[in-house]
């Protein structure tokens, strides 16, 4: 009876040892195939780990000693477990990456929607302000000082809307090829070289600017009138078209917006707006506002 039990027990042990051989062989075969395509993701340690475990099972069957199985199993685990941990970490990182991408996409959609709502609100404000400017211009043109009052109103409206320190509007005299100042409001550091005979006093510089005329082929006013191209300038000292008069603070150049005044495709004049050098530069949004309003002028 004992002999039967021993034989039965020995047979069971052999079967238990033979059972994992097939999946191990299959795993080795699959690892060899996958390794050809992605060696970096399937380190050779996996292959050797499974091979060592297989040899341990075979040795155990041959020499009838579990020491081979235990030792090879330990060695195989040492080789395989780091890869398992690495794989789990990689899966976690991939999951986090996917979640991050999904969150980024949601944030981007929300940001786009906010921009759209902001643009709608801005366009509504600009539309209302433009209508107001048009109505005011119509009323002014019927008065004795119609043109001058209209220019003053346009200048004031845009100055207030973009928080400028000052604004100037110039109209083209095509007959004399000049552009002349017609409206000057607030503080506007002149971006052209002052004549040597003009004292650097605020009232004298302002008075000279208020009645100034410029050839169309000189100063940035003439360039905007010729090209019909709007410009935002935030680094005046690096722009060769602007001149820095010195040394008084009220003459220091700040940020500027230059806009052509158009009727259909013809340039009638130039509107320009300034901020003092100590104040923040105009933004792209403020430039956009001013450009839209100038089209309705």
C-alpha positions, 0 to 999 in steps of 0.5 A: 500500500505504501508503495502504491501511495509512493508511486502515486505521489511521485506521479502527481509530483511529476505531473505538477512539474510537467504542467508548467513546462508547456506555458513556459515554452510558449512564453519563451517562444512569444518573447523571442517573436516580440523581442524582434520588434521591440527589444527595448520593451522586452529585456533579455532577462525575461527570456533567461528567467523563463529558460532558467525556470524550465531547466530547473524543472527538467533538472528536478525531474531528472535528479528527483531533487526539489533543490533544483526547482527552488534555486532556479525558481528564486533566480528566475524571480530575480530576473523576471520581477524587475521587469514586471514592476517596470511594466506595471509602472509603464502601464501606470504612466501610460494611464496617467498620460492618457488621463492628462491628454484627456484633461488637456483636451477638455481644458483646451475646449473650455479655453476655446469656448471662453475665447469665443464668448470673449470675442462675442462680448468684445464684438458687441461692445465694438459694434455698439461703440461704432454705431455711437460714433457713426451717429455722433459723426452724422450729427457733427457733420450738420454743424458749423464745425462738423469735421473738427468735432467729428475727428475730436469725437473719434479721437476721444472715443478710441482713447477711452476704449483702449486706455491710451494717454493720448491720440492724434488724427492727421488727414492727407492733403493730396494736392501738397503731398503732406499729412497734417494734424487735425486733432491732438488730445492728451499726452502724445510723445512726438515720434519724430525729430523736433526742430532745433528751435523748439524749446523742450517745454510741454506747452511748446512741443504740444503747440508745435505738434498740434499744427504740424504737417509732414511730407508723405515721404517722411516720418512714420505718419507718412509711411502709414498713410502711404502703405495703409498698414496698421502697426502696433509698436511696443519697442520704440527704441528699436524701431528706426522709424521713430526718433527719441527726443531727449532728455526730458521724461515727457518726450520719452517714447512709449507704446504706439498704435498707428492706424490708417483711416480708410474709405473703401480702398483709399487712405484719407489719413492716420489715427495714432495713439500713445502710452507714456514710457512708464505705462504698460504697452498696448496689448494685441486686444487693444490694437484689435479694438482700435483697428476695428473702431478706426474702420468705422471712423 
